[in-house]
Amino acid sequence: MSPAARGARVPARRITRARVCAAVCLLVLGVALLGPLLAQASPTEQVGAPFEGPGAGLPLGTDFLGRDLAARVLHGGWLVLGVAAGATVLATALGLVGGVLLGLMSERGAEPVMRAVDLLAVFPSLLLLLLFATGAPGSDLAVLLAVGLASAPFSIRVVRTVTRQTAACGYVRTARARGDGAWALARHDIWPNIAGTVLADAGLRFVAAVHLAATAGFLGLGRGAPAAHWGRMIRENLPGAALNPLPVLLPAALLTAFAVAVNLLADHAAARRAGPAGPFGAPHA
């Protein structure tokens, strides 16, 4: 096969991989968002003995309290993904605004703020999660804020770095020379050219947010039992995994597949956004 033909097949493989990832995302999103409408049984009602295997009327068996596992899985995803999505929006918004402003500031002016950002970045995310959740027991909003604030410093650092690199380009210097202010520079010259990087970073933040949201459930933070939660289901059913592994494997597989698929989709979208001009794309005048 010639190099040209081999190179021509690469985009097709990437498109196929993107479609597979999109299908996985849609599947998990469908289970998480439409699951409560599709469930045929109550997620909190005991319908059999603990850790029963799949059988008639119980396609996935039961959990550690004898509740319908299928109903628990269908009801347990929207909370994890909802908290993760909200935290990602918060972290990305803080990162985009703060990173661009700090990137356009002088090094001396931005240095004190970056030290505060670094201090928050090294603060253990689980400890921050515990502090917020302890202050507001049973609150999903507290978990969302904790996860978003734990991710924001990393977004700020990434966005600041690409902003400084973009600000060094000739067209940005020209805009500065003609008197454009920080808002005009950010809106017309910076944001359009860092969109791919921000999107890829948002994908990473979302994956981290899914992990933290699931960990919060695993630790019993946020909305408590008997509400279904994929993260909490893993912890609750570990003692009986040898009897019926599905209560542990299914939520873990759904969380893992969704996180990996979102990450790959974000990378694909960032690459398409960047195009052949490189990571910052073509200049937007």
Residue pairs with C-beta under 8 A, 6 or more apart in sequence:
14 268
14 271
17 264
17 268
18 264
18 265
18 268
20 261
21 260
21 261
21 262
21 264
21 265
21 268
22 261
22 265
24 257
24 258
24 260
24 261
25 258
25 261
25 262
25 265
28 77
28 81
28 254
28 257
28 258
28 261
29 81
29 258
31 73
31 74
31 77
31 254
32 77
32 78
32 80
32 81
32 254
33 77
33 78
33 81
35 73
35 74
35 75
35 76
35 77
35 78
36 74
36 75
36 78
38 74
39 70
39 71
39 74
39 75
40 70
40 71
41 47
41 68
41 70
41 71
42 67
42 68
42 71
43 67
43 68
43 71
43 72
43 74
43 75
43 76
43 226
43 228
44 67
44 226
45 67
45 68
46 65
46 66
46 67
47 57
47 58
47 62
47 66
47 67
47 68
48 58
48 62
48 66
48 68
49 62
49 66
50 62
50 63
50 64
50 65
50 66
50 240
50 243
51 61
51 62
51 63
51 64
51 237
51 240
51 243
51 244
51 247
52 58
52 61
52 62
52 66
52 244
53 61
53 243
53 244
54 60
54 61
54 246
55 61
58 68
58 69
58 70
59 70
60 68
60 69
60 70
60 73
60 246
60 250
61 69
61 244
61 246
61 247
62 68
62 69
62 244
63 69
63 72
63 233
63 236
63 237
63 247
64 236
64 237
64 239
64 240
64 247
69 244
69 246
69 247
69 250
71 228
72 228
72 233
72 247
73 228
73 230
73 233
73 250
73 251
73 254
75 227
75 228
76 228
76 229
76 230
76 232
76 233
76 251
77 230
77 251
77 254
79 140
79 213
79 217
79 222
79 223
79 227
79 228
79 229
80 210
80 213
80 214
80 217
80 229
80 230
80 231
80 255
81 210
81 213
81 258
82 140
83 140
83 143
83 144
83 147
83 209
83 213
83 216
83 222
84 147
84 206
84 209
84 210
84 212
84 213
85 206
85 209
86 144
86 148
87 144
87 145
87 147
87 148
87 151
87 205
87 209
87 212
87 213
88 148
88 151
88 202
88 205
88 206
88 209
89 148
90 144
90 145
90 148
90 149
90 152
91 147
91 148
91 149
91 151
91 152
91 154
91 155
91 205
91 209
92 155
92 198
92 201
92 202
92 205
94 148
94 152
94 155
94 156
95 152
95 154
95 155
95 156
95 158
95 159
95 198
95 201
95 205
96 155
96 159
96 191
96 198
98 113
98 117
98 152
98 156
98 159
98 160
99 155
99 156
99 157
99 158
99 159
99 160
99 161
99 162
99 163
100 159
100 160
100 163
100 186
100 190
100 191
100 194
101 182
101 186
102 110
102 113
102 114
102 156
102 160
102 163
103 110
103 159
103 160
103 161
103 162
103 163
103 164
103 166
103 167
103 190
104 163
104 167
104 182
104 185
104 186
104 190
110 160
114 157
114 160
117 153
117 156
117 157
118 153
120 149
120 152
120 153
121 153
121 154
121 157
123 150
125 146
125 147
125 150
125 151
125 212
126 212
126 215
128 146
128 149
128 150
129 143
129 146
129 147
129 150
129 212
129 215
129 216
129 219
129 221
130 219
130 221
131 146
132 142
132 143
132 145
132 146
133 139
133 142
133 143
133 146
133 216
133 221
133 222
135 142
136 142
138 222
138 223
138 224
139 222
140 222
140 223
142 222
143 213
143 216
143 221
143 222
146 212
147 209
147 212
147 213
147 216
148 209
150 212
151 205
151 208
151 209
154 201
154 205
155 201
155 202
155 205
158 197
158 198
158 201
159 194
159 197
159 198
159 201
162 194
162 197
162 198
162 279
162 280
163 190
163 194
165 280
166 172
166 189
166 190
166 193
166 194
166 280
167 185
167 190
169 280
169 283
171 189
171 283
171 285
172 185
172 189
172 190
175 184
175 185
175 188
175 189
176 185
180 188
180 189
188 284
188 285
189 283
189 284
189 285
192 281
192 284
193 280
193 281
193 283
193 284
194 280
195 273
195 281
196 269
196 270
196 271
196 272
196 273
196 274
196 279
196 280
196 281
197 270
197 279
197 280
199 266
199 269
199 270
199 273
200 266
200 267
200 269
200 270
202 266
203 262
203 263
203 265
203 266
203 267
203 269
203 270
204 263
204 266
206 259
206 262
206 266
207 259
207 260
207 262
207 263
210 255
210 258
210 259
210 262
211 255
211 259
213 231
214 230
214 231
214 234
214 255
215 231
216 222
216 231
217 229
217 230
217 231
217 232
217 233
217 235
218 231
218 232
218 234
218 235
219 235
220 232
220 235
222 229
223 229
225 232
230 251
230 254
230 255
231 251
231 255
233 247
233 248
233 251
234 248
234 251
234 252
236 247
237 244
237 247
237 248
238 248
240 247
241 247
241 248
273 281
274 280
274 281
275 281
275 282
